[in-house]
Amino acid sequence: WEQARREAEVAASTASTLHDLLQNVRRKSQPKADGTASNHATILPVIGSITRGFGSRDDVGQIQHGLSLPAQAGSMVLAPDNGKVVYAGPFKGYDTLVIIDHGHNVHSLLSGLARVNVAVGQDVLLGEPVGALAGTSGTTKISTAEKTATLYYERRVNGKSVSPLTN
């Protein structure tokens, strides 16, 4: 895992965008012959309602490529699917970010974590805790009245954002 962690740190230091980071950390997984991802079960990484959906506009008017999921501050964030952690750490404007490679060029990006419970190179199972929510900086919004924090969850297939609500 130490070698994988070092490689992820180098990938983050040389990436200027999230797209670059994802390109740098992607394993050499292959899509199925028809170019699509595998159909497999997924879950939302936190229990909560969706406040901003895929394709909607964020606070600054940018198209959102994932879901905003508010949950109780400190809530456990779960792996939305089986996979391997290819990045875990801070990244430009995303606070603490975890990227999970699910194989077949499918990746999940989880941002807004206050704590990470996984290491780069670690295999994770669907529903396994990967971190916890909290915080007030960057993309992690916390409501002092409600004590909630927001997780940003993005799913990518072949490097392109897709709705996390569809397989």
FENRA-V673454 format. One record per run of one state. SS is the DSSP state (~ for helix, > for strand, _ for the rest). FROM is the first residue (numbers start at 0). LEN is the number of residues. If there is no record, write none. Layout:
BEGIN
ss = (SS | SS)
from = (FROM | FROM)
len = (LEN | LEN)
END
This chain:
BEGIN
ss = (_ | ~ | _ | ~ | _ | > | _ | > | _ | > | _ | > | _ | > | _ | > | _ | > | _ | > | _ | > | _ | > | _ | > | _ | > | _ | > | _)
from = (0 | 1 | 14 | 17 | 25 | 49 | 52 | 56 | 57 | 62 | 63 | 65 | 72 | 75 | 78 | 82 | 90 | 95 | 101 | 105 | 116 | 122 | 124 | 128 | 133 | 141 | 143 | 147 | 157 | 159 | 162)
len = (1 | 13 | 3 | 8 | 24 | 3 | 4 | 1 | 5 | 1 | 2 | 7 | 3 | 3 | 4 | 8 | 5 | 6 | 4 | 11 | 6 | 2 | 4 | 5 | 8 | 2 | 4 | 10 | 2 | 3 | 5)
END
